[in-house]
Amino acid sequence: MKNAVQFDLGVAGGGPAGLAAALGLASTGCRVALVAPPTTHPDNRTAALFTGSLQLLRSLGVWEECRAEATAVRAIRIIDDMGGLLRAPEVVFSAADVGLDAFGYNIPNAVLTRALHAKAAASADRITVIETTVAAVEPGEHSVRLRLDNGREIDVTLLAGADGRNSLSRAAAGITTQTWRYEQSALTCTFSHQRPHAGVSTEFHRPAGPLTVVPSPGNASSLVWVDRPAIAQRLAALDEADFRQTLQARLQGLLGPIGEISTRAVFPLSGLTVDAAGRNRVALIGEAAHVVPPIGAQGLNLGFRDAAILTDCVADAQRAGLDIGGAQMLDAYARARRMDIASRAWSIDLLNRSLLSGFLPVQLMRGLGVHALKAISPLRRLVIREGLAPSFVSPRLMREDAATPAP
Ligand SMILES: Cc1cc2nc3c(=O)[nH]c(=O)nc-3n(C[C@H](O)[C@H](O)[C@H](O)COP(=O)(O)OP(=O)(O)OC[C@H]3O[C@@H](n4cnc5c(N)ncnc54)[C@H](O)[C@@H]3O)c2cc1C
């Protein structure tokens, strides 16, 4: 391995999870190579991020940049729009129920990525940003060799594979996946409206999937409309006036007349879990490790927990004088992520399938569940708290007393 440049850690992928991992890992004092190709298409999605993720952004020193374009989500309203005989009651989960001012903040993905990338670029003493793609990943006994598309080669002791759902790092590490598809796609855009959203995110539970509007700055909201793939494509192809009319009808007057609408994008829904989040000097981060449908705003919150927990595991290994890419560190990381990832993937899948099911007993169970949440305050509080973050996961960078890291 003569010509390769050596780094302690490598991160493959410059999505929000990879960028957060690079900044978190650099806070351990390691030298990090971030291999991230330039963005080719704008991401029009927003992400609702909960307390732990927001604390991570604070710890990484990017919250102020994000804050200006973030909107507080103070309550979540669920409306049964199933059209069935057993209509569940409308339920409102309020942040005040659990003593919080807000559940979290809705932030455009483009803003998040820009702020994280700028911070990584400004941390040149610890992070080397290499704007290209990883062409090959070759795990060895003591290091992983990365062959890059620009012809360079680098060796790292540990690779954080944050290269998305079709992860090359994952395949190279021999980590196997379980994947599944949903006969659903999500249509996304942002739109302005006349009535204020008052910080309330609303989910219409519909037979083909939920339609969710999440507060954005001013009188605007972001839309995640889950429907059958053909319908999502048809909605995306409608001219603006027809789309406005269709959306207005679906929202049942909730936000008043709709004004400007951004470009629309369609995301086919699928699920993915891995047999282990780390092996052979590769630790998986973000959608390389898990893909879940956009229900309950869990995906990136999970990805940020991956980044924060990997940082803890590397710091613990350093302190104990262990190999930071060795089997002991990777086993600890995989163990720490297993339950969180499995429980989120399972519960989102269950909720999604309960909406899709036309089977009366399933609809009845779902309706009873919603009734129970409305009627029983301690149950509602428990569901809210666990939805925001699992009680068994508390990485250092997500704690309020987290020291601001070095970069
Ligand atoms: C409609 C929708 C709404 C959502 N809303 C929310 C929400 O409200 N809250 C929430 O928490 N989550 C939400 N999510 C999930 C969230 O968007 C994803 O979890 C997140 O974008 C994944 O980030 P990532 O960094 O893991 O992956 P990506 O953003 O896919 O980044 C992977 C990166 O790796 C790069 N890459 C790929 N191959 C290579 C290679 N060989 N070498 C180097 N780089 C490579 C790619 O270019 C890309 O930049 C939503 C998802 C959808 C579809």
The ligand as a Gaussian input file, in Angstrom:
#p B3LYP/6-31G(d) Opt

LIG

0 1
 C      -40.266000      12.042000       0.953000
 C      -39.291000      11.882000       2.095000
 C      -39.438000      12.660000       3.238000
 C      -38.571000      12.483000       4.325000
 N      -38.767000      13.223000       5.463000
 C      -37.972000      13.002000       6.534000
 C      -38.182000      13.709000       7.761000
 O      -39.098000      14.541000       7.882000
 N      -37.349000      13.439000       8.821000
 C      -36.344000      12.523000       8.746000
 O      -35.645000      12.292000       9.734000
 N      -36.119000      11.841000       7.591000
 C      -36.893000      12.061000       6.500000
 N      -36.660000      11.384000       5.324000
 C      -35.480000      10.514000       5.235000
 C      -34.242000      11.325000       4.843000
 O      -34.503000      12.112000       3.701000
 C      -33.096000      10.366000       4.566000
 O      -32.890000       9.562000       5.712000
 C      -31.794000      11.108000       4.290000
 O      -31.922000      11.993000       3.203000
 C      -30.699000      10.093000       3.999000
 O      -29.462000      10.738000       4.094000
 P      -28.121000       9.912000       3.833000
 O      -27.020000      10.894000       4.021000
 O      -28.134000       8.650000       4.598000
 O      -28.243000       9.446000       2.301000
 P      -28.180000      10.301000       0.962000
 O      -28.759000      11.651000       1.157000
 O      -28.746000       9.417000      -0.091000
 O      -26.620000      10.511000       0.717000
 C      -25.811000       9.519000       0.202000
 C      -24.674000      10.236000      -0.481000
 O      -23.696000       9.288000      -0.864000
 C      -23.195000       9.655000      -2.118000
 N      -22.600000       8.462000      -2.738000
 C      -23.231000       7.406000      -3.310000
 N      -22.331000       6.522000      -3.772000
 C      -21.113000       7.035000      -3.468000
 C      -19.784000       6.573000      -3.682000
 N      -19.534000       5.428000      -4.327000
 N      -18.772000       7.359000      -3.249000
 C      -18.993000       8.528000      -2.584000
 N      -20.246000       8.992000      -2.365000
 C      -21.270000       8.256000      -2.795000
 C      -24.371000      10.226000      -2.867000
 O      -23.960000      11.081000      -3.889000
 C      -25.097000      10.973000      -1.741000
 O      -24.669000      12.300000      -1.659000
 C      -37.526000      11.527000       4.241000
 C      -37.377000      10.750000       3.081000
 C      -38.245000      10.923000       2.021000
 C      -38.104000      10.035000       0.804000

